[in-house]
């Protein structure tokens, strides 16, 4: 992907809120980052500000919360809800949801 998207976007990390000793499943964010890149910058044009994928994590009450966002073309609220659904047609999202539910419960 580096060559295909060379110069199209940058990546920013904000993990200050994640305890250093926390354990998370390997590559569980990979499908989310891949979706942000492929769908957010699908046209290959980063726009006036340039493309940005932001990966952040924080502790919220007793849970770790991770977020992957981009400044690409975006999606409708319905598309977002569909992507987060256990009935999602996207294999990557469905696998992430199922894997997290297996490890941590609903």
Phi and psi in radians as a Rosetta constraint file:
Dihedral C 1 N 2 CA 2 C 2 CIRCULARHARMONIC -0.998 0.35
Dihedral N 2 CA 2 C 2 N 3 CIRCULARHARMONIC -0.818 0.35
Dihedral C 2 N 3 CA 3 C 3 CIRCULARHARMONIC -1.194 0.35
Dihedral N 3 CA 3 C 3 N 4 CIRCULARHARMONIC -0.730 0.35
Dihedral C 3 N 4 CA 4 C 4 CIRCULARHARMONIC -1.080 0.35
Dihedral N 4 CA 4 C 4 N 5 CIRCULARHARMONIC -0.645 0.35
Dihedral C 4 N 5 CA 5 C 5 CIRCULARHARMONIC -1.954 0.35
Dihedral N 5 CA 5 C 5 N 6 CIRCULARHARMONIC 0.327 0.35
Dihedral C 5 N 6 CA 6 C 6 CIRCULARHARMONIC -0.966 0.35
Dihedral N 6 CA 6 C 6 N 7 CIRCULARHARMONIC 2.125 0.35
Dihedral C 6 N 7 CA 7 C 7 CIRCULARHARMONIC 1.411 0.35
Dihedral N 7 CA 7 C 7 N 8 CIRCULARHARMONIC -0.009 0.35
Dihedral C 7 N 8 CA 8 C 8 CIRCULARHARMONIC -1.472 0.35
Dihedral N 8 CA 8 C 8 N 9 CIRCULARHARMONIC -0.598 0.35
Dihedral C 8 N 9 CA 9 C 9 CIRCULARHARMONIC -2.638 0.35
Dihedral N 9 CA 9 C 9 N 10 CIRCULARHARMONIC 2.867 0.35
Dihedral C 9 N 10 CA 10 C 10 CIRCULARHARMONIC -2.106 0.35
Dihedral N 10 CA 10 C 10 N 11 CIRCULARHARMONIC 2.844 0.35
Dihedral C 10 N 11 CA 11 C 11 CIRCULARHARMONIC -2.065 0.35
Dihedral N 11 CA 11 C 11 N 12 CIRCULARHARMONIC 2.344 0.35
Dihedral C 11 N 12 CA 12 C 12 CIRCULARHARMONIC -2.129 0.35
Dihedral N 12 CA 12 C 12 N 13 CIRCULARHARMONIC 2.433 0.35
Dihedral C 12 N 13 CA 13 C 13 CIRCULARHARMONIC -2.031 0.35
Dihedral N 13 CA 13 C 13 N 14 CIRCULARHARMONIC 2.433 0.35
Dihedral C 13 N 14 CA 14 C 14 CIRCULARHARMONIC -2.405 0.35
Dihedral N 14 CA 14 C 14 N 15 CIRCULARHARMONIC 1.615 0.35
Dihedral C 14 N 15 CA 15 C 15 CIRCULARHARMONIC -2.046 0.35
Dihedral N 15 CA 15 C 15 N 16 CIRCULARHARMONIC 0.358 0.35
Dihedral C 15 N 16 CA 16 C 16 CIRCULARHARMONIC -1.060 0.35
Dihedral N 16 CA 16 C 16 N 17 CIRCULARHARMONIC -0.491 0.35
Dihedral C 16 N 17 CA 17 C 17 CIRCULARHARMONIC -1.537 0.35
Dihedral N 17 CA 17 C 17 N 18 CIRCULARHARMONIC 0.096 0.35
Dihedral C 17 N 18 CA 18 C 18 CIRCULARHARMONIC -1.787 0.35
Dihedral N 18 CA 18 C 18 N 19 CIRCULARHARMONIC 2.129 0.35
Dihedral C 18 N 19 CA 19 C 19 CIRCULARHARMONIC -1.028 0.35
Dihedral N 19 CA 19 C 19 N 20 CIRCULARHARMONIC 2.439 0.35
Dihedral C 19 N 20 CA 20 C 20 CIRCULARHARMONIC -1.114 0.35
Dihedral N 20 CA 20 C 20 N 21 CIRCULARHARMONIC -0.430 0.35
Dihedral C 20 N 21 CA 21 C 21 CIRCULARHARMONIC -1.652 0.35
Dihedral N 21 CA 21 C 21 N 22 CIRCULARHARMONIC 0.153 0.35
Dihedral C 21 N 22 CA 22 C 22 CIRCULARHARMONIC -1.333 0.35
Dihedral N 22 CA 22 C 22 N 23 CIRCULARHARMONIC 2.582 0.35
Dihedral C 22 N 23 CA 23 C 23 CIRCULARHARMONIC -1.974 0.35
Dihedral N 23 CA 23 C 23 N 24 CIRCULARHARMONIC 2.328 0.35
Dihedral C 23 N 24 CA 24 C 24 CIRCULARHARMONIC -2.298 0.35
Dihedral N 24 CA 24 C 24 N 25 CIRCULARHARMONIC 2.736 0.35
Dihedral C 24 N 25 CA 25 C 25 CIRCULARHARMONIC -1.083 0.35
Dihedral N 25 CA 25 C 25 N 26 CIRCULARHARMONIC 2.482 0.35
Dihedral C 25 N 26 CA 26 C 26 CIRCULARHARMONIC -1.056 0.35
Dihedral N 26 CA 26 C 26 N 27 CIRCULARHARMONIC 2.382 0.35
Dihedral C 26 N 27 CA 27 C 27 CIRCULARHARMONIC 0.998 0.35
Dihedral N 27 CA 27 C 27 N 28 CIRCULARHARMONIC 0.386 0.35
Dihedral C 27 N 28 CA 28 C 28 CIRCULARHARMONIC -1.213 0.35
Dihedral N 28 CA 28 C 28 N 29 CIRCULARHARMONIC -0.397 0.35
Dihedral C 28 N 29 CA 29 C 29 CIRCULARHARMONIC -1.529 0.35
Dihedral N 29 CA 29 C 29 N 30 CIRCULARHARMONIC -0.227 0.35
Dihedral C 29 N 30 CA 30 C 30 CIRCULARHARMONIC -0.959 0.35
Dihedral N 30 CA 30 C 30 N 31 CIRCULARHARMONIC -0.834 0.35
Dihedral C 30 N 31 CA 31 C 31 CIRCULARHARMONIC -1.113 0.35
Dihedral N 31 CA 31 C 31 N 32 CIRCULARHARMONIC -0.547 0.35
Dihedral C 31 N 32 CA 32 C 32 CIRCULARHARMONIC -1.219 0.35
Dihedral N 32 CA 32 C 32 N 33 CIRCULARHARMONIC -0.744 0.35
Dihedral C 32 N 33 CA 33 C 33 CIRCULARHARMONIC -1.155 0.35
Dihedral N 33 CA 33 C 33 N 34 CIRCULARHARMONIC -0.748 0.35
Dihedral C 33 N 34 CA 34 C 34 CIRCULARHARMONIC -1.043 0.35
Dihedral N 34 CA 34 C 34 N 35 CIRCULARHARMONIC -0.759 0.35
Dihedral C 34 N 35 CA 35 C 35 CIRCULARHARMONIC -1.103 0.35
Dihedral N 35 CA 35 C 35 N 36 CIRCULARHARMONIC -0.714 0.35
Dihedral C 35 N 36 CA 36 C 36 CIRCULARHARMONIC -1.071 0.35
Dihedral N 36 CA 36 C 36 N 37 CIRCULARHARMONIC -0.710 0.35
Dihedral C 36 N 37 CA 37 C 37 CIRCULARHARMONIC -1.245 0.35
Dihedral N 37 CA 37 C 37 N 38 CIRCULARHARMONIC -0.916 0.35
Dihedral C 37 N 38 CA 38 C 38 CIRCULARHARMONIC -1.171 0.35
Dihedral N 38 CA 38 C 38 N 39 CIRCULARHARMONIC -0.837 0.35
Dihedral C 38 N 39 CA 39 C 39 CIRCULARHARMONIC -1.485 0.35
Dihedral N 39 CA 39 C 39 N 40 CIRCULARHARMONIC -0.575 0.35
Dihedral C 39 N 40 CA 40 C 40 CIRCULARHARMONIC -1.280 0.35
Dihedral N 40 CA 40 C 40 N 41 CIRCULARHARMONIC -0.596 0.35
Dihedral C 40 N 41 CA 41 C 41 CIRCULARHARMONIC -2.147 0.35
Dihedral N 41 CA 41 C 41 N 42 CIRCULARHARMONIC 0.526 0.35
Dihedral C 41 N 42 CA 42 C 42 CIRCULARHARMONIC -0.934 0.35
Dihedral N 42 CA 42 C 42 N 43 CIRCULARHARMONIC -0.645 0.35
Dihedral C 42 N 43 CA 43 C 43 CIRCULARHARMONIC -1.279 0.35
Dihedral N 43 CA 43 C 43 N 44 CIRCULARHARMONIC -0.236 0.35
Dihedral C 43 N 44 CA 44 C 44 CIRCULARHARMONIC 1.407 0.35
Dihedral N 44 CA 44 C 44 N 45 CIRCULARHARMONIC 0.054 0.35
Dihedral C 44 N 45 CA 45 C 45 CIRCULARHARMONIC -1.958 0.35
Dihedral N 45 CA 45 C 45 N 46 CIRCULARHARMONIC 2.058 0.35
Dihedral C 45 N 46 CA 46 C 46 CIRCULARHARMONIC -1.322 0.35
Dihedral N 46 CA 46 C 46 N 47 CIRCULARHARMONIC -0.166 0.35
Dihedral C 46 N 47 CA 47 C 47 CIRCULARHARMONIC 1.496 0.35
Dihedral N 47 CA 47 C 47 N 48 CIRCULARHARMONIC -3.103 0.35
Dihedral C 47 N 48 CA 48 C 48 CIRCULARHARMONIC -1.129 0.35
Dihedral N 48 CA 48 C 48 N 49 CIRCULARHARMONIC -0.664 0.35
Dihedral C 48 N 49 CA 49 C 49 CIRCULARHARMONIC -1.527 0.35
Dihedral N 49 CA 49 C 49 N 50 CIRCULARHARMONIC -0.154 0.35
Dihedral C 49 N 50 CA 50 C 50 CIRCULARHARMONIC 1.500 0.35
Dihedral N 50 CA 50 C 50 N 51 CIRCULARHARMONIC 2.680 0.35
Dihedral C 50 N 51 CA 51 C 51 CIRCULARHARMONIC -1.371 0.35
Dihedral N 51 CA 51 C 51 N 52 CIRCULARHARMONIC 2.543 0.35
Dihedral C 51 N 52 CA 52 C 52 CIRCULARHARMONIC -2.472 0.35
Dihedral N 52 CA 52 C 52 N 53 CIRCULARHARMONIC 2.225 0.35
Dihedral C 52 N 53 CA 53 C 53 CIRCULARHARMONIC -1.914 0.35
Dihedral N 53 CA 53 C 53 N 54 CIRCULARHARMONIC 2.168 0.35
Dihedral C 53 N 54 CA 54 C 54 CIRCULARHARMONIC -1.961 0.35
Dihedral N 54 CA 54 C 54 N 55 CIRCULARHARMONIC 2.247 0.35
Dihedral C 54 N 55 CA 55 C 55 CIRCULARHARMONIC -2.052 0.35
Dihedral N 55 CA 55 C 55 N 56 CIRCULARHARMONIC 2.049 0.35
Dihedral C 55 N 56 CA 56 C 56 CIRCULARHARMONIC -2.296 0.35
Dihedral N 56 CA 56 C 56 N 57 CIRCULARHARMONIC 2.745 0.35
Dihedral C 56 N 57 CA 57 C 57 CIRCULARHARMONIC -2.550 0.35
Dihedral N 57 CA 57 C 57 N 58 CIRCULARHARMONIC 2.618 0.35
Dihedral C 57 N 58 CA 58 C 58 CIRCULARHARMONIC -2.746 0.35
Dihedral N 58 CA 58 C 58 N 59 CIRCULARHARMONIC 2.834 0.35
Dihedral C 58 N 59 CA 59 C 59 CIRCULARHARMONIC -1.704 0.35
Dihedral N 59 CA 59 C 59 N 60 CIRCULARHARMONIC 2.147 0.35
Dihedral C 59 N 60 CA 60 C 60 CIRCULARHARMONIC -2.157 0.35
Dihedral N 60 CA 60 C 60 N 61 CIRCULARHARMONIC 1.888 0.35
Dihedral C 60 N 61 CA 61 C 61 CIRCULARHARMONIC 1.000 0.35
Dihedral N 61 CA 61 C 61 N 62 CIRCULARHARMONIC -2.003 0.35
Dihedral C 61 N 62 CA 62 C 62 CIRCULARHARMONIC -1.885 0.35
Dihedral N 62 CA 62 C 62 N 63 CIRCULARHARMONIC 0.356 0.35
Dihedral C 62 N 63 CA 63 C 63 CIRCULARHARMONIC -2.224 0.35
Dihedral N 63 CA 63 C 63 N 64 CIRCULARHARMONIC 2.572 0.35
Dihedral C 63 N 64 CA 64 C 64 CIRCULARHARMONIC -1.518 0.35
Dihedral N 64 CA 64 C 64 N 65 CIRCULARHARMONIC 2.332 0.35
Dihedral C 64 N 65 CA 65 C 65 CIRCULARHARMONIC -2.130 0.35
Dihedral N 65 CA 65 C 65 N 66 CIRCULARHARMONIC 2.173 0.35
Dihedral C 65 N 66 CA 66 C 66 CIRCULARHARMONIC -2.033 0.35
Dihedral N 66 CA 66 C 66 N 67 CIRCULARHARMONIC 2.540 0.35
Dihedral C 66 N 67 CA 67 C 67 CIRCULARHARMONIC -2.436 0.35
Dihedral N 67 CA 67 C 67 N 68 CIRCULARHARMONIC 2.374 0.35
Dihedral C 67 N 68 CA 68 C 68 CIRCULARHARMONIC -2.071 0.35
Dihedral N 68 CA 68 C 68 N 69 CIRCULARHARMONIC 2.165 0.35
Dihedral C 68 N 69 CA 69 C 69 CIRCULARHARMONIC -2.356 0.35
Dihedral N 69 CA 69 C 69 N 70 CIRCULARHARMONIC 2.846 0.35
Dihedral C 69 N 70 CA 70 C 70 CIRCULARHARMONIC -2.524 0.35
Dihedral N 70 CA 70 C 70 N 71 CIRCULARHARMONIC 2.878 0.35
Dihedral C 70 N 71 CA 71 C 71 CIRCULARHARMONIC -1.832 0.35
Dihedral N 71 CA 71 C 71 N 72 CIRCULARHARMONIC 0.532 0.35
Dihedral C 71 N 72 CA 72 C 72 CIRCULARHARMONIC -1.352 0.35
Dihedral N 72 CA 72 C 72 N 73 CIRCULARHARMONIC -2.720 0.35
Dihedral C 72 N 73 CA 73 C 73 CIRCULARHARMONIC -1.232 0.35
Dihedral N 73 CA 73 C 73 N 74 CIRCULARHARMONIC -0.267 0.35
Dihedral C 73 N 74 CA 74 C 74 CIRCULARHARMONIC 1.405 0.35
Dihedral N 74 CA 74 C 74 N 75 CIRCULARHARMONIC 3.119 0.35
Dihedral C 74 N 75 CA 75 C 75 CIRCULARHARMONIC -2.533 0.35
Dihedral N 75 CA 75 C 75 N 76 CIRCULARHARMONIC 2.800 0.35
Dihedral C 75 N 76 CA 76 C 76 CIRCULARHARMONIC -1.275 0.35
Dihedral N 76 CA 76 C 76 N 77 CIRCULARHARMONIC 2.797 0.35
Dihedral C 76 N 77 CA 77 C 77 CIRCULARHARMONIC -0.974 0.35
Dihedral N 77 CA 77 C 77 N 78 CIRCULARHARMONIC -0.637 0.35
Dihedral C 77 N 78 CA 78 C 78 CIRCULARHARMONIC -1.167 0.35
Dihedral N 78 CA 78 C 78 N 79 CIRCULARHARMONIC -0.726 0.35
Dihedral C 78 N 79 CA 79 C 79 CIRCULARHARMONIC -1.082 0.35
Dihedral N 79 CA 79 C 79 N 80 CIRCULARHARMONIC -0.698 0.35
Dihedral C 79 N 80 CA 80 C 80 CIRCULARHARMONIC -1.111 0.35
Dihedral N 80 CA 80 C 80 N 81 CIRCULARHARMONIC -0.770 0.35
Dihedral C 80 N 81 CA 81 C 81 CIRCULARHARMONIC -1.119 0.35
Dihedral N 81 CA 81 C 81 N 82 CIRCULARHARMONIC -0.717 0.35
Dihedral C 81 N 82 CA 82 C 82 CIRCULARHARMONIC -1.086 0.35
Dihedral N 82 CA 82 C 82 N 83 CIRCULARHARMONIC -0.703 0.35
Dihedral C 82 N 83 CA 83 C 83 CIRCULARHARMONIC -1.145 0.35
Dihedral N 83 CA 83 C 83 N 84 CIRCULARHARMONIC -0.566 0.35
Dihedral C 83 N 84 CA 84 C 84 CIRCULARHARMONIC -1.507 0.35
Dihedral N 84 CA 84 C 84 N 85 CIRCULARHARMONIC -0.112 0.35
Dihedral C 84 N 85 CA 85 C 85 CIRCULARHARMONIC -1.325 0.35
Dihedral N 85 CA 85 C 85 N 86 CIRCULARHARMONIC 2.558 0.35
Dihedral C 85 N 86 CA 86 C 86 CIRCULARHARMONIC -1.191 0.35
Dihedral N 86 CA 86 C 86 N 87 CIRCULARHARMONIC -0.212 0.35
Dihedral C 86 N 87 CA 87 C 87 CIRCULARHARMONIC -1.677 0.35
Dihedral N 87 CA 87 C 87 N 88 CIRCULARHARMONIC 0.214 0.35
Dihedral C 87 N 88 CA 88 C 88 CIRCULARHARMONIC -0.957 0.35
Dihedral N 88 CA 88 C 88 N 89 CIRCULARHARMONIC 2.463 0.35
Dihedral C 88 N 89 CA 89 C 89 CIRCULARHARMONIC -1.451 0.35
Dihedral N 89 CA 89 C 89 N 90 CIRCULARHARMONIC -0.212 0.35
Dihedral C 89 N 90 CA 90 C 90 CIRCULARHARMONIC -1.366 0.35
Dihedral N 90 CA 90 C 90 N 91 CIRCULARHARMONIC 2.138 0.35
Dihedral C 90 N 91 CA 91 C 91 CIRCULARHARMONIC -1.098 0.35
Dihedral N 91 CA 91 C 91 N 92 CIRCULARHARMONIC -0.770 0.35
Dihedral C 91 N 92 CA 92 C 92 CIRCULARHARMONIC -1.055 0.35
Dihedral N 92 CA 92 C 92 N 93 CIRCULARHARMONIC -0.864 0.35
Dihedral C 92 N 93 CA 93 C 93 CIRCULARHARMONIC -1.107 0.35
Dihedral N 93 CA 93 C 93 N 94 CIRCULARHARMONIC -0.777 0.35
Dihedral C 93 N 94 CA 94 C 94 CIRCULARHARMONIC -1.050 0.35
Dihedral N 94 CA 94 C 94 N 95 CIRCULARHARMONIC -0.710 0.35
Dihedral C 94 N 95 CA 95 C 95 CIRCULARHARMONIC -1.147 0.35
Dihedral N 95 CA 95 C 95 N 96 CIRCULARHARMONIC -0.715 0.35
Dihedral C 95 N 96 CA 96 C 96 CIRCULARHARMONIC -1.094 0.35
Dihedral N 96 CA 96 C 96 N 97 CIRCULARHARMONIC -0.845 0.35
Dihedral C 96 N 97 CA 97 C 97 CIRCULARHARMONIC -1.051 0.35
Dihedral N 97 CA 97 C 97 N 98 CIRCULARHARMONIC -0.814 0.35
Dihedral C 97 N 98 CA 98 C 98 CIRCULARHARMONIC -1.134 0.35
Dihedral N 98 CA 98 C 98 N 99 CIRCULARHARMONIC -0.742 0.35
Dihedral C 98 N 99 CA 99 C 99 CIRCULARHARMONIC -1.144 0.35
Dihedral N 99 CA 99 C 99 N 100 CIRCULARHARMONIC -0.770 0.35
Dihedral C 99 N 100 CA 100 C 100 CIRCULARHARMONIC -1.132 0.35
Dihedral N 100 CA 100 C 100 N 101 CIRCULARHARMONIC -0.679 0.35
Dihedral C 100 N 101 CA 101 C 101 CIRCULARHARMONIC -1.141 0.35
Dihedral N 101 CA 101 C 101 N 102 CIRCULARHARMONIC -0.666 0.35
Dihedral C 101 N 102 CA 102 C 102 CIRCULARHARMONIC -1.111 0.35
Dihedral N 102 CA 102 C 102 N 103 CIRCULARHARMONIC -0.733 0.35
Dihedral C 102 N 103 CA 103 C 103 CIRCULARHARMONIC -1.350 0.35
Dihedral N 103 CA 103 C 103 N 104 CIRCULARHARMONIC -0.664 0.35
Dihedral C 103 N 104 CA 104 C 104 CIRCULARHARMONIC -2.139 0.35
Dihedral N 104 CA 104 C 104 N 105 CIRCULARHARMONIC -0.083 0.35
Dihedral C 104 N 105 CA 105 C 105 CIRCULARHARMONIC 1.480 0.35
Dihedral N 105 CA 105 C 105 N 106 CIRCULARHARMONIC 3.096 0.35
